Amino acid sequence: MTAGGGLGVAGRADDQEAARRWRLVLGRYAGDTLPVAPPDQALDRTLGHLYDREYTARGHRHGTGGDPDGDRGRGRGGGRGGSVVEGLDWLGSARELFPRETFERMQVEAVGRYGMTELLADPEAVEAVEPSAELASALLRVRGRLGPQVQDGLRRIVARVVEDVVRRLRPRFVTAVDGRRDRSRRSFVRSSRTFDAAATVRANLGRWDPERGRLLVTDLRFSARRRRALSYDVVLLVDQSGSMAASVLYSAVSAGILAGLPGITVRLVLFDTAVVDMSHLAHDPVTVLLTAQLGGGTDIARAVRYAEQHVRDPRRTVVALVSDFEEGGSVSQLVSAVGRLHASGVRLLGLAALDGQANPAYDRGVARRLAEQGMEIAALTPERFAEWLGEVLP
């Protein structure tokens, strides 16, 4: 407060900013007492086109305060009288007005929470969408409710996301799984993944310039890679329950990458209460994802027993179970099957999450019992999963 008892300049500015933010939050429901400022009209329309759907879903009629027909000219898009921001225009406005992270979150909520599937029916809108794993996961969760007119758009978005994830992950899998460095052998194949900094420094020590304090490098050294002499089977058991959408996405991409590496045979199995062997499609993660049926119950024991039946050489087999361990079947049968696999020599990993954040919510009681039977339990990013496979596949 100032000496005269009124608000200072800073206090008035804070109040004005608070009122501005509340107006953007409340939208058309703020009423005439809190009008939208002219500079915020584009923000207000863009937010309203998306978030007014929340009020509509709860039975609210568009308008201001107690007047269901009010604010026709000033309300947010999506109302009964105001201009409606179409899907493509909305995407363009949101991309321009909000930071990228916020824009990506709004995309996810648009299709996953508010059912703005018209975006998928417009080829231009599909191209304008910012592809992200979160968006693809949201689309996969609602895929069963989407009509045939949007299936092409869905495939294009999922394909763009898969392409982006493959581009990011494939070098990690190749480096970790497709043979380790053999620093005793020089390679003349120049690659950032095989660059040997220490050997390069040693090879150029005679070119040290003491006056400038620099090493003149003219001879770059690269290490060869040691190929595995034996082949290995990698079995991915992937839980299709609704909460596992992101993990299903990354599992499908990981299987696709592994299927293209020499010396690795991939068996990809999706499961809920039934088991679906997708190994014949492991090389095509887009088709796998568009075939997956997210949701339903979970019978992990059945999936593990299926894997047990298809083990050819236990000592050269890795079984990775991607699940939240919320077992709807028999926990005792699950524990027994894991114990048998471990006793036979199979390497077992339980992935409580396989996504970018690795922040899982899972049944720790079941996970603990599986760990007691020899399964290593972890929540991993896909990059770390690649490194782990490189460690267990000598």
N, C-alpha and C positions, 0 to 999 in steps of 0.2 A: 504494500500500500504506500501511496505518497503521503507527504505530510498533511495534505489537505483531505486525506481520507479516500481519495479516488484511486483507481487502478493506474499504475505506471504504464509507460509505452510498451514495455516488455510484457506486462500482464495482459494488456489488451490484445497484443499480437498473439499470445498463447491462446487466449480465448477464441480469437478469430480462426486460428488454425484448428482448434478442437471442434468448433462449429462446422468448419469446412469438412473435416473428416467424418463427423457424424452425418452430415448431409450425404456424403458419398456412400456411407454404410446403409442409411435408411432408404435412399433413393426416393421414388415417388411417394413413399409412405411418410416422408418427413413433413409434408404439408406445406402450406403457404408461409408459415412462420419461419421456415428455414429454407429459403429458395437456393437453388443451385447458382453458384457464381458463374458468369459467362466463360471464364477460362477453363472451367471444369465440365462444361457441357459434353464434350467428347468423351471424357472419362465416365461421366454419369451414364451416357447412352451405352457405352461399351460394357460397363459393369452390369447395367440393367438388363441388357439382352441375354446375359447369362444368368445372373443371380435372382432376377425377378421370378424365375422358374421355381425357385425354392418356395416363395410365397404362394405361387399358384398351386404347387403340389400340396400345400397345407390348407387349401380351400379359400385363400384370400382372393378377393377381387381386386383388379387393378384400380388405382385411384389414390386419392390423398385422404388420409385420416379416415373420417367416417363417411366421406362422400365417395361411393364406389365408382362414380362416373367422372370424378374431378380430375384435374391436372392432365387433361387430354393433350394439350399442346406442349406441356413442359415435362411430361413424364418420360421415363426411360423407354428405350425400344422394347417391343414386345407387348405394349399396351394396346388398348382397343382403338385409340385415336391417333397416337403419335406415329412417326415414321419408324419402320422396322428395319433394323440393321440385318441384312441378309448374311448368310454364313461366310461368304468370301469377304464381304466388307468388314464383317466383325473380326475375322482373322487378321486382316490388314490393320485395322484400328488397334487391336490388342497388341499386335507385334510392335507397332509404332509407339504406343503409349506406355508399355510396361517393360521392365527389365526382362531379359531372356528367361531367367528362372521362374519369374512370376507368370510369364506368358505360357511356358510349358505346363505349369501347374493348372492354369485356366483351361488349356486344351484337354488335359486329362479329366477335369471335372465336367467339361462340356459334354464329352462323349460317354464318360463312365457314370456320372452322377445325374446329369440332366438330360441325357438322351438326345443330344443334338446330332443325331446320325445323318441329318441332311448334309452335313459336311462331307460325308463319304460318298454321296451321290453326285457331287459336283467335282469334275476332274480338276478344275482350277483350284478349288478349295483343297483338294487332296495334295496338290503340288505346293500349296501355300503352308500346309501344316509343317510344324517343326518336328521331325521324327525323334522319338526318344523311347527308351525302354519302358518308361512309366506309361507313356501313351499306348504303346503296343500291348502292355499288360492290361490296361483298362479295356481296350478293345477286345482282347481275348476273353475277358470276364463276361462281356455282354454279347459275344458273338452269336450265341444261340438265340438271341432275341432280335437279331438284325435280319431285315428282309433281303430278298435276292437282288434288289436294285442297288444295294450298297456293297455287295460282295467284292466287286472289282476294286472299288476304292479301298476296302479293308485289306485286300491282298497287296495292293500297291504300297500302302503305308507299312504293313508288316514287313514286306520285302525290303523297303528302304531302311527300316530299323535293323533288320538282320544283317544287311550289307554293312551298315555302320559298325555293328558289334563285331562282325567277322573281321573287318579291317583293323579294329582295335585289338582283338584277342588273338588272332591267328599267329602273329609274330611271337607272342608269349608262349603259346602252346608249342610252336616249332622249336623255339629256343629251349624250353624245358623238357619236352618229350622226345623230340626227334634227334636224339644223340647229344651227349654233353661235349664240352670243349676238350680237345686234346692239345694242350699247350706244348707238347713235345714235338708236334708236327705242324709245319707251316702250311697255310693255305694261300693259294693265289687267287681265290675267289673273294673279291672285296665286298664286304657287307658290314654294316654298322653292328650287327649282332655278333660278328666274329672278330671285331677289331681288338687287338691285344696291345693295350696302352703300355704295359711294362716292357714288353719285347720291343716295341717301337722306340721307347726311350733308350734302351740298351743299344739298339742298332745304330742310333744317331749320336751317341755320346761324343764321338770324335768331331762333331760339328758344333760343339758348344762355342758360343761367341761371348767371351768374358767381358768385352767392352760394353756390349749392349745387354748382357745378362739374359741372352735368349738361346734356345736350342733350335738350330736350323734343321727341320725335319724334311728329309728327302726320301726316306725309306720307311714306308708304312708296313707294319706287320699284322697278319691276320692268322688266327688259329684254325686248325682243321677241327672237324667234329668226329667224335667216336661213335660209330653206328652200333646199335645193339645187335648182338649176334642172334638173339632169340626173339620170337614174336610174342605178343601178349594180347590177352583178351580183356577188354574193359567193358563191364556191364553197368549201364546207368539205369537205375530203377527210379522213376520220377513220379512222385505223388501229384495227381491231378486235382486235388481239392482246391476250392476257390481261392484260398489265401496264398496258394503257391504259384500264382500266375507268373510273377517275375522269375521265379526259380525254374519254371517250365521253359520260359523263353531262353534263359541262359543255358539250360541243360541241352535244349535242342541245338543251339548254336555250337556248344562244346562238342556234342556228338558229331555234328557235321564237320567240324574241323578235324577231330580225331579220325573220322572215317577216311580222310584224305591223306593221312600220314602213313608212311611205310612201316610195316611191322606191328601195326595195331589193328585188331579186329574189334569192332564196336557192336555191342548189342544194346539197343535202346528200347526200354520197356516203360510204357505209361500205365498207370494203374489208379483205380479207385476201389470199388468192390470187385471189379473185373480187371483182368490183365490183358493189355494190348501190346503185342510185340511190333514195334515200328522199325525194326532193324533194317528192313528193306528200303526204308525212306530216310535212314540216318544221314545220308549225304545231302538231303533236301530239307533243311530246317523250316523253310516257309511252309511247305506242305504239311510237315509234322505239326506245326503250330495251328494251322487252319483245320487240322483234323482232331486235335486234342479236344476233349470234352471236360472243361473245368467245372468243378462242383461235385456234389454227391458224397457218398460215404467213403470210407477208407478201410481197406483190408491189406495192411502192409505184410502180414504173415504170408498171405497168398502170393504176393509178388516175390518175396524172398525165396519161398519154396520153388517158384518158377525158375528163378535164377539158379537155384541149387541143382535143378534138373538139367540145366544146360551148361554146367561147368565141364570143360574138356580136360584141362590140366590145372588143378588147383594152385600149383606153385607159380603159374604164369597167368593168374587171373586176379583182377581187381574188381570188386563190386562196390559201387558208390550208390548209396541210398539217399535220395534227395526227398526229404519229408519233414513235416512238423511233428512227426511221431505221435499224432493223435490217432491211436489205433482203435478202429471200430470193430476189428476182429478179435482173435484170441491173442492176448499178449504173451501167454505162456508158449503158444506155438511159434510166435515170432521169435521169442528169446531162444527157444530150442533150435530153430532153423539157423539163426545167426551163430549159435554155438557150434553147430555141426560144420558150417562153412569155415569158421575160424580153425577148428580142429583139423580140417583137411588141408589147410595151408593157404586158403584164399585170403587176400588182403581186403579188409573191409573198412569203408569210411561212411559214416553217417553225416550227411550235410543237412544241418538244420536250416540253412538258407544258402542259396547260390544266387546272389544278386549284387548290385553295386554297393549297397550299404552294409550288407552282412549283419543286419540287426534283426535276429529271428525272434519269434514267439513260438515256443515248442514245449512239448510235454517232457519236462526234465526227468520225471520219474521213469518213464519208459526209456528215455535216452540213457539214463544211468544204468539200467538193467542191461541194455545192449552193450554198453561200454564194458561192463563186467564180463561179457562173453567174448570180448576181443575186438569190438568195433570201435574205431577211433571216431569220436564225435567232434564236429567243428562247424562253425558258421563261417563260410568263406566267400570272398569275392571270386569271380571267375578267374582273375589273374592268379590269385593264391591257389586255386584249384589246379591250374596248369602247373604251377611250381611243385605242388604236392605230388602230382602224377609223375613229374620228372624225378622226384626223390625216390618213389617206390618202384619205378621201372628202370632198373639198372642198365 
